[in-house]
């Protein structure tokens, strides 16, 4: 059970959702329509949302990403989806497709705070590693290495790689 209202969710995430959509859908009117669709889906599915399976941000982001993918499938059937829809070439698509959101959320919670912050900034907020480095007052190389380590840990925690000692 959750105690969040649609208004609280919309206030917290509408600008991020619109930013994500606008970066992928160039037509502003389409982007606004898709943003509306996302929050209609959030409203419809809110009673089913389970805090044990995923954080609210992960849940809203997943609905957003799926809405954008559905838009491209409907508007251009038979065409390849835009490469920008995938979050990063380093993330194996099979990892995200075969695991549940709950497992991903659990794996994220197991990461050290700094690594979790890098993953959230990179994949949820869509920030480039150079900007994350500036935000965290670290060198680009340090952030890139920590990003790679975080991805490896996530794969281990989700069972995609054997755990190392």
C-alpha positions as CSV (number, residue, x, y, z in Angstrom):
1,X,0.0,0.0,0.0
2,X,1.2,3.5,-0.7
3,X,0.3,6.9,0.7
4,X,1.2,9.0,-2.4
5,X,-1.4,11.0,-4.2
6,X,-1.4,11.6,-7.9
7,X,-0.9,15.3,-7.2
8,X,2.3,14.6,-5.2
9,X,3.7,12.3,-7.9
10,X,2.9,14.8,-10.7
11,X,4.5,17.7,-8.8
12,X,7.6,15.7,-8.1
13,X,8.1,14.0,-11.5
14,X,6.2,16.0,-14.2
15,X,9.3,18.1,-15.3
16,X,11.6,15.0,-15.3
17,X,9.0,13.0,-17.3
18,X,8.6,15.9,-19.8
19,X,12.3,16.3,-20.1
20,X,12.8,12.6,-20.8
21,X,10.1,12.6,-23.4
22,X,11.1,15.9,-25.0
23,X,14.7,14.6,-25.5
24,X,13.3,11.7,-27.5
25,X,10.2,13.1,-29.2
26,X,11.0,16.2,-31.2
27,X,7.4,17.3,-31.8
28,X,6.4,19.4,-28.7
29,X,2.7,18.6,-29.1
30,X,3.4,14.9,-29.2
31,X,5.7,15.2,-26.2
32,X,3.0,17.0,-24.2
33,X,0.4,14.3,-25.2
34,X,2.7,11.6,-24.1
35,X,3.4,13.3,-20.8
36,X,-0.4,13.4,-20.2
37,X,-0.6,9.7,-21.2
38,X,2.1,8.8,-18.7
39,X,0.2,10.5,-15.8
40,X,-3.1,9.0,-16.9
41,X,-1.4,5.6,-16.7
42,X,0.1,6.5,-13.3
43,X,-3.4,7.4,-12.1
44,X,-4.9,4.3,-13.4
45,X,-2.2,2.0,-12.0
46,X,-1.5,3.8,-8.7
47,X,-3.7,1.4,-6.7
48,X,-1.5,-1.5,-8.0
49,X,1.8,0.3,-7.2
50,X,3.8,-1.7,-4.7
51,X,6.6,0.0,-2.7
52,X,8.2,-3.4,-2.1
53,X,8.8,-3.9,-5.8
54,X,10.2,-0.6,-6.9
55,X,10.7,3.0,-5.8
56,X,8.2,5.5,-7.1
57,X,10.8,7.1,-9.3
58,X,11.7,3.8,-10.9
59,X,8.0,3.0,-11.4
60,X,7.2,6.4,-13.0
61,X,10.3,6.2,-15.2
62,X,9.4,2.7,-16.4
63,X,5.9,3.9,-17.4
64,X,7.4,6.9,-19.1
65,X,10.0,4.8,-21.1
66,X,7.4,2.2,-22.1
67,X,5.0,5.0,-23.2
68,X,7.7,6.5,-25.5
69,X,8.6,3.1,-26.9
70,X,4.9,2.4,-27.6
71,X,4.6,5.8,-29.3
72,X,7.4,5.0,-31.7
73,X,6.0,1.6,-32.4
74,X,2.6,3.0,-33.3
75,X,3.8,6.0,-35.2
76,X,6.4,4.2,-37.3
77,X,5.6,0.5,-37.5
78,X,8.3,-1.5,-39.2
79,X,11.0,1.1,-38.5
80,X,13.8,0.6,-36.0
81,X,13.4,2.3,-32.7
82,X,15.7,5.3,-32.1
83,X,19.0,4.3,-30.5
84,X,18.6,7.1,-27.9
85,X,15.7,5.1,-26.3
86,X,18.2,2.7,-24.8
87,X,19.8,4.2,-21.7
88,X,23.5,3.3,-22.5
89,X,25.4,0.9,-24.8
90,X,27.2,-0.5,-21.7
91,X,23.9,-1.8,-20.2
92,X,23.0,-5.2,-21.5
93,X,19.4,-5.0,-22.7
94,X,18.7,-8.6,-21.6
95,X,19.5,-7.7,-18.0
96,X,16.8,-5.1,-17.8
97,X,14.3,-7.1,-19.8
98,X,14.6,-10.4,-17.9
99,X,14.7,-9.1,-14.4
100,X,11.9,-7.6,-12.4
101,X,11.8,-4.0,-11.2
102,X,11.8,-5.3,-7.7
103,X,15.0,-7.1,-8.2
104,X,16.6,-4.0,-9.8
105,X,15.4,-1.8,-7.0
106,X,16.8,-4.2,-4.4
107,X,20.1,-4.4,-6.3
108,X,20.3,-0.6,-6.4
109,X,19.7,-0.4,-2.6
110,X,22.7,-2.7,-2.1
111,X,25.0,-0.3,-3.9
112,X,27.1,2.1,-1.8
113,X,25.4,5.5,-1.8
114,X,27.9,7.2,-4.2
115,X,27.5,4.4,-6.8
116,X,23.7,4.5,-6.5
117,X,23.8,8.2,-7.0
118,X,25.9,7.8,-10.2
119,X,23.4,5.2,-11.6
120,X,20.4,7.3,-10.7
121,X,21.9,10.5,-12.2
122,X,23.0,8.6,-15.4
123,X,19.9,6.5,-16.1
124,X,17.0,8.2,-14.4
125,X,18.0,11.9,-14.8
126,X,19.8,11.2,-18.1
127,X,22.9,13.1,-17.2
128,X,26.2,12.5,-19.1
129,X,29.1,11.2,-17.0
130,X,31.0,14.5,-17.6
131,X,28.1,16.5,-15.9
132,X,27.9,13.9,-13.1
133,X,31.7,14.3,-12.5
134,X,31.2,18.1,-12.1
135,X,28.2,17.7,-9.8
136,X,30.1,15.2,-7.6
137,X,33.4,17.2,-7.7
138,X,35.2,14.2,-9.1
139,X,37.3,13.7,-12.2
140,X,35.6,12.3,-15.3
141,X,37.9,9.2,-15.1
142,X,36.9,8.5,-11.5
143,X,33.1,8.8,-12.3
144,X,33.5,6.5,-15.4
145,X,35.3,3.9,-13.4
146,X,32.7,4.1,-10.6
147,X,30.0,3.9,-13.2
148,X,31.5,0.7,-14.6
149,X,31.9,-0.8,-11.1
150,X,28.3,0.1,-10.2
151,X,27.0,-1.7,-13.4
152,X,29.1,-4.8,-12.6
153,X,27.8,-4.8,-9.0
154,X,24.2,-4.5,-10.3
155,X,24.8,-7.4,-12.6
156,X,26.2,-9.5,-9.8
157,X,23.4,-8.6,-7.4
158,X,20.8,-9.5,-10.0
159,X,22.5,-12.8,-10.8
160,X,23.8,-12.0,-14.2
161,X,27.4,-12.5,-13.1
162,X,28.9,-14.7,-10.4
163,X,29.8,-12.8,-7.2
164,X,33.5,-12.3,-6.6
165,X,35.3,-12.4,-3.3
